């Protein structure tokens, strides 16, 4: 019995060590290495300085990277476009999983400036939280169509945003 406990304890310690090493390694990378890992600050990419881009290609784009400036960490996220504005969503906010995993929405309250990296271009933007408006339903419908299993949705989109199950942001030009 003691041998079995030692083996199980050793395996748990090994898994914890591997997770710790992966998180530490990811935090030192140029952007996030995987969707579920937080990456380091962007060290590559060209800063965009032109007029407001045509964001319509984001309708079919799977994921983008963004870096929050408050602590120089980066993430991979889903993106939606509606009426040439782009939006990101942080879901699971009222779940135990979301409370454990989703720290960045709380961090950007302090400083909402981000860097958005699409391919090798970096856009200086800010995240403006959306609590209501005519864009909520079409944006959540687009996100559901792109990313959720067929037939799945967010229920009442206005209620999902209003009650905080999902936090929706416009990725807006900096002001």
C-alpha beads as a LAMMPS data file, in Angstrom:
LAMMPS data file: protein, C-alpha beads

175 atoms
174 bonds

1 atom types
1 bond types

-500.0 500.0 xlo xhi
-500.0 500.0 ylo yhi
-500.0 500.0 zlo zhi

Masses

1 110.0

Atoms # bond

1 1 1 0.000 0.000 0.000
2 1 1 2.796 2.425 0.882
3 1 1 4.510 1.674 -2.424
4 1 1 1.302 2.413 -4.359
5 1 1 0.881 5.719 -2.505
6 1 1 4.477 6.651 -3.269
7 1 1 3.964 5.868 -6.964
8 1 1 0.721 7.880 -7.132
9 1 1 2.325 10.743 -5.215
10 1 1 5.319 10.675 -7.536
11 1 1 3.076 10.737 -10.619
12 1 1 1.100 13.690 -9.243
13 1 1 4.334 15.545 -8.504
14 1 1 5.623 14.773 -12.011
15 1 1 2.432 16.081 -13.644
16 1 1 2.575 19.232 -11.497
17 1 1 6.205 19.780 -12.502
18 1 1 5.425 19.337 -16.209
19 1 1 2.516 21.819 -15.969
20 1 1 4.677 24.337 -14.103
21 1 1 7.455 24.030 -16.683
22 1 1 4.985 24.400 -19.586
23 1 1 3.426 27.536 -18.080
24 1 1 6.847 29.044 -17.356
25 1 1 8.090 28.228 -20.865
26 1 1 4.932 29.652 -22.492
27 1 1 5.251 32.919 -20.580
28 1 1 8.664 33.486 -22.148
29 1 1 7.477 32.975 -25.746
30 1 1 6.710 35.578 -28.432
31 1 1 2.969 35.300 -28.084
32 1 1 1.014 32.306 -26.870
33 1 1 2.212 28.898 -28.099
34 1 1 -1.268 27.342 -27.730
35 1 1 -4.830 28.520 -27.160
36 1 1 -4.916 27.318 -23.561
37 1 1 -1.527 28.791 -22.564
38 1 1 -0.777 32.421 -21.812
39 1 1 2.256 33.672 -23.744
40 1 1 4.774 36.421 -23.269
41 1 1 4.928 39.849 -24.873
42 1 1 5.107 40.172 -28.647
43 1 1 8.678 40.508 -29.887
44 1 1 7.948 40.199 -33.605
45 1 1 5.524 41.859 -35.975
46 1 1 5.147 45.139 -37.830
47 1 1 3.197 47.970 -36.212
48 1 1 0.272 49.100 -38.389
49 1 1 0.058 52.878 -38.793
50 1 1 -2.449 53.302 -41.648
51 1 1 -6.158 54.142 -41.735
52 1 1 -8.724 51.948 -40.020
53 1 1 -8.483 48.562 -41.791
54 1 1 -11.223 46.660 -43.550
55 1 1 -12.000 44.055 -40.907
56 1 1 -14.318 41.933 -43.090
57 1 1 -11.679 39.150 -43.456
58 1 1 -12.190 38.486 -39.728
59 1 1 -15.578 36.941 -40.605
60 1 1 -13.732 33.798 -41.653
61 1 1 -10.622 34.152 -39.511
62 1 1 -10.360 31.510 -36.804
63 1 1 -8.175 33.051 -34.137
64 1 1 -6.033 36.086 -33.406
65 1 1 -3.489 36.922 -30.729
66 1 1 -3.656 39.830 -28.332
67 1 1 -1.320 41.141 -25.677
68 1 1 -2.592 43.065 -22.690
69 1 1 -0.261 45.846 -21.672
70 1 1 -0.954 45.814 -17.939
71 1 1 1.250 42.737 -17.492
72 1 1 2.684 42.019 -20.967
73 1 1 0.988 38.654 -21.373
74 1 1 -0.615 37.409 -24.567
75 1 1 -3.424 35.074 -25.511
76 1 1 -5.110 33.457 -28.479
77 1 1 -8.788 34.249 -28.882
78 1 1 -11.755 33.938 -31.197
79 1 1 -12.783 36.985 -33.199
80 1 1 -15.966 38.220 -34.854
81 1 1 -16.634 41.082 -37.261
82 1 1 -19.869 43.054 -37.524
83 1 1 -20.327 46.241 -39.564
84 1 1 -16.534 46.596 -39.938
85 1 1 -15.942 46.497 -36.185
86 1 1 -14.239 43.564 -34.501
87 1 1 -15.176 41.871 -31.259
88 1 1 -13.765 39.278 -28.893
89 1 1 -15.598 37.326 -26.252
90 1 1 -14.564 35.875 -22.925
91 1 1 -16.956 33.076 -22.087
92 1 1 -17.497 30.895 -19.028
93 1 1 -17.172 33.960 -16.786
94 1 1 -19.727 32.786 -14.197
95 1 1 -18.448 29.212 -14.041
96 1 1 -15.870 27.784 -11.646
97 1 1 -13.706 27.019 -14.690
98 1 1 -13.959 30.605 -15.926
99 1 1 -13.190 32.081 -12.524
100 1 1 -10.092 29.907 -12.301
101 1 1 -8.865 30.400 -15.885
102 1 1 -10.120 33.792 -17.108
103 1 1 -7.998 36.462 -15.423
104 1 1 -7.380 38.814 -18.343
105 1 1 -10.876 40.389 -18.365
106 1 1 -10.317 41.535 -14.796
107 1 1 -6.803 42.761 -15.576
108 1 1 -7.874 45.014 -18.440
109 1 1 -10.146 46.985 -16.121
110 1 1 -6.914 48.630 -14.943
111 1 1 -5.647 49.323 -18.479
112 1 1 -7.732 48.356 -21.506
113 1 1 -4.986 48.911 -24.086
114 1 1 -3.934 45.877 -26.088
115 1 1 -1.808 44.914 -29.043
116 1 1 -3.700 42.804 -31.568
117 1 1 -1.512 40.613 -33.786
118 1 1 -2.940 39.211 -36.985
119 1 1 -0.401 37.260 -38.996
120 1 1 2.663 39.508 -38.670
121 1 1 0.862 42.844 -38.252
122 1 1 0.339 44.484 -34.864
123 1 1 -2.541 46.904 -34.272
124 1 1 -2.656 49.215 -31.252
125 1 1 -6.204 48.877 -29.925
126 1 1 -8.267 49.028 -26.776
127 1 1 -10.934 46.698 -25.438
128 1 1 -14.255 48.412 -24.740
129 1 1 -16.652 46.165 -22.844
130 1 1 -20.099 45.891 -24.403
131 1 1 -22.982 45.416 -21.969
132 1 1 -25.831 45.935 -24.441
133 1 1 -26.598 47.169 -27.896
134 1 1 -27.774 46.166 -31.349
135 1 1 -24.474 44.404 -32.076
136 1 1 -24.795 41.846 -29.261
137 1 1 -27.127 39.362 -30.980
138 1 1 -25.391 39.340 -34.392
139 1 1 -21.911 39.086 -32.858
140 1 1 -22.864 36.202 -30.563
141 1 1 -24.654 34.490 -33.458
142 1 1 -21.495 34.793 -35.562
143 1 1 -19.323 33.434 -32.745
144 1 1 -21.737 30.536 -32.182
145 1 1 -21.769 29.724 -35.898
146 1 1 -17.973 29.865 -36.179
147 1 1 -16.929 28.141 -32.987
148 1 1 -19.686 26.223 -31.201
149 1 1 -20.946 22.761 -32.153
150 1 1 -23.645 22.778 -34.819
151 1 1 -26.968 23.915 -33.391
152 1 1 -25.451 25.317 -30.180
153 1 1 -25.907 28.941 -29.192
154 1 1 -25.611 31.297 -26.236
155 1 1 -29.313 31.192 -25.383
156 1 1 -30.670 34.717 -25.079
157 1 1 -27.618 36.707 -26.253
158 1 1 -28.610 39.912 -24.468
159 1 1 -29.095 38.021 -21.207
160 1 1 -25.759 36.161 -21.592
161 1 1 -23.968 39.513 -21.832
162 1 1 -26.089 41.320 -19.242
163 1 1 -25.708 38.640 -16.554
164 1 1 -21.973 38.276 -17.170
165 1 1 -21.897 34.690 -18.473
166 1 1 -19.907 36.092 -21.390
167 1 1 -17.980 39.344 -21.511
168 1 1 -17.980 40.950 -24.948
169 1 1 -15.483 43.563 -26.099
170 1 1 -15.188 45.784 -29.106
171 1 1 -11.560 45.792 -30.235
172 1 1 -11.614 49.528 -30.886
173 1 1 -9.062 52.058 -32.111
174 1 1 -7.224 53.671 -29.217
175 1 1 -8.557 57.057 -28.201

Bonds

1 1 1 2
2 1 2 3
3 1 3 4
4 1 4 5
5 1 5 6
6 1 6 7
7 1 7 8
8 1 8 9
9 1 9 10
10 1 10 11
11 1 11 12
12 1 12 13
13 1 13 14
14 1 14 15
15 1 15 16
16 1 16 17
17 1 17 18
18 1 18 19
19 1 19 20
20 1 20 21
21 1 21 22
22 1 22 23
23 1 23 24
24 1 24 25
25 1 25 26
26 1 26 27
27 1 27 28
28 1 28 29
29 1 29 30
30 1 30 31
31 1 31 32
32 1 32 33
33 1 33 34
34 1 34 35
35 1 35 36
36 1 36 37
37 1 37 38
38 1 38 39
39 1 39 40
40 1 40 41
41 1 41 42
42 1 42 43
43 1 43 44
44 1 44 45
45 1 45 46
46 1 46 47
47 1 47 48
48 1 48 49
49 1 49 50
50 1 50 51
51 1 51 52
52 1 52 53
53 1 53 54
54 1 54 55
55 1 55 56
56 1 56 57
57 1 57 58
58 1 58 59
59 1 59 60
60 1 60 61
61 1 61 62
62 1 62 63
63 1 63 64
64 1 64 65
65 1 65 66
66 1 66 67
67 1 67 68
68 1 68 69
69 1 69 70
70 1 70 71
71 1 71 72
72 1 72 73
73 1 73 74
74 1 74 75
75 1 75 76
76 1 76 77
77 1 77 78
78 1 78 79
79 1 79 80
80 1 80 81
81 1 81 82
82 1 82 83
83 1 83 84
84 1 84 85
85 1 85 86
86 1 86 87
87 1 87 88
88 1 88 89
89 1 89 90
90 1 90 91
91 1 91 92
92 1 92 93
93 1 93 94
94 1 94 95
95 1 95 96
96 1 96 97
97 1 97 98
98 1 98 99
99 1 99 100
100 1 100 101
101 1 101 102
102 1 102 103
103 1 103 104
104 1 104 105
105 1 105 106
106 1 106 107
107 1 107 108
108 1 108 109
109 1 109 110
110 1 110 111
111 1 111 112
112 1 112 113
113 1 113 114
114 1 114 115
115 1 115 116
116 1 116 117
117 1 117 118
118 1 118 119
119 1 119 120
120 1 120 121
121 1 121 122
122 1 122 123
123 1 123 124
124 1 124 125
125 1 125 126
126 1 126 127
127 1 127 128
128 1 128 129
129 1 129 130
130 1 130 131
131 1 131 132
132 1 132 133
133 1 133 134
134 1 134 135
135 1 135 136
136 1 136 137
137 1 137 138
138 1 138 139
139 1 139 140
140 1 140 141
141 1 141 142
142 1 142 143
143 1 143 144
144 1 144 145
145 1 145 146
146 1 146 147
147 1 147 148
148 1 148 149
149 1 149 150
150 1 150 151
151 1 151 152
152 1 152 153
153 1 153 154
154 1 154 155
155 1 155 156
156 1 156 157
157 1 157 158
158 1 158 159
159 1 159 160
160 1 160 161
161 1 161 162
162 1 162 163
163 1 163 164
164 1 164 165
165 1 165 166
166 1 166 167
167 1 167 168
168 1 168 169
169 1 169 170
170 1 170 171
171 1 171 172
172 1 172 173
173 1 173 174
174 1 174 175
